C-alpha cells in the first residue's frame, strides 16, 4: 500500500448534493479511525480499518457512556427514593436523563478543576521566570 497523497482520502466528506457532513460525525469518524489504527498497531493487525469499524467503535463508545449514565441514574434515583417520602415516586423515564446529566456535571467539574490547575501552573511558571530574570539582573550589576 502506498502512502502517496493521491491515495489519502480527505477529511471533509461530501454528500451527493455537495454539502458537507456535520462536525460531530466527522470528529467521531476521525477519532474512531485513529483509535482503530492505534489498536491495530498494538494488536499487530496490518489491514487498514474500514469506516464500518470506526462507526462500530463510536457506537460502542456511545453505548458505554449511555450504560454508565443509566447506572449512575439508577443510583441517584435509589438515593432519592430513600430520602424522599414513600408517597413520592420518581418516574422511570427520568433515570437516563439524570444519569447523563450527572456524567456531564462530573465532566464539567473535572474541566473546571483542570482549568484552575492550569492557571496555577502558568502563574507559578511566570513567577519563576520573573525571579530568574531578577536574579540574572542582580548578578550582572553586582
N, C-alpha and C positions, 0 to 999 in steps of 0.2 A: 504494500500500500504506500503510495507516495504522499508526501506531506507538502507538496507544492500548493500554492494558493488557489489554483483552479479546482482543486478537489474539496476545498473548505466551503461549508455552507454558511451563508450569512446568518447573523443572529436575529435579524429582523425578518419575521415570517410574513408573507403577503398572502391575502386571500385572493380568490378569483376576481373580486370586484376592485382590487387594487389597494384596499385599506389594510393597515397593519393589525396584528392581533394585540390584545391588551397587554399592559405592562406586567401584571402579575403572572399570567400564563407564561410569558417569555422568561421571567425570572425563575419560575418553577421548572421550566424546561431546561434552562441553562444550569440551574443548581442541581437538578436531577442528573443531568449529563455529567457534570463534574463529579458528583458523588458516585455515579456508576463507573466513571473512569478510575476514580481513586480506589473503589472496591475491586475493580478488575485488576488493577496493578498489584493490590495487596494479595488477592487470591490467585494470581498467576494466570488470569484469563487473557488471551491475546486477541479475541474478537472485539470489534467495536460495539459499544452499546447502541441499542436501537431506540427510537423515540418511544416505542411502547414500553421498554424497560424503564425509561425515565419517567413516563407517566405512571407506571406501576409503582415506582419508588415514591413519587409525590403522593399517590393515593395511600400508600402505606404510612407515610409520614403524617398525612392529614387524619387518617384513621386512628393512629396512635394518639395524636393530640386530642381528638374527639373522645377516645376511650378514657384518657386521663381526666379530661374535663367532666365526663359523665361520673367517674368515680369520686372526684372532688365534690361535684354537685350532690351526689348521694350522701356523702359525709356531712356536708353543710346542712342538708335537709334533715338528716337524722339528728344533728346537733340542735337544730331549731325545734324539732318536734319534742326533744327532751326539755327544752327551755320553755316553750310556749304551752299554754293550757291545752288540755285534750280536745276541747271544742274546736280549736283552730286546726284545720287540715290544709296542708300545702299541696297544691296540685302537682301531679307527676310530670306534667309538661314543663314545669319550671326547673327541673333537675339539670337538664343540659344547659340552658342559658346561665344558670347560677354557676355551674362548673366552668364554663368557658369564660365567663366574666371574672371568675376567681383566677384563672390562668392569666388573663390579660392584666389583672391587678398585680399579680406576682411579677410578671414581666416588666411592668412599668416601675414597680418598686426596685427591682434589680437594676433597671436602666438608670433610675434616679440616683441610686447609691453609686453606681459606676460613674455617673456624670460628676457627682461630688468628689469622688475619689480622684478622678482625672484632674479636676480643678486643684485639688490639694497637691497632687504630684507636679502639675505645671507651676503652681505658686512656689513650692519648695525649690523646684529647678531654677526659676528666675532668681529667687533669693540667694541660692548658692552661687549662681553666676555673678550676681552683683557683689557678693562677698569676695569672690575670687578676683574680680576686677579691682575692688578696693585694695586687696592685698597686693596685687601687682603694682598699683599706683603708689602705695606706701613703700614698697620695696624699691621702686625706681627712684624715689626722691629722698631716701634715707641713706 
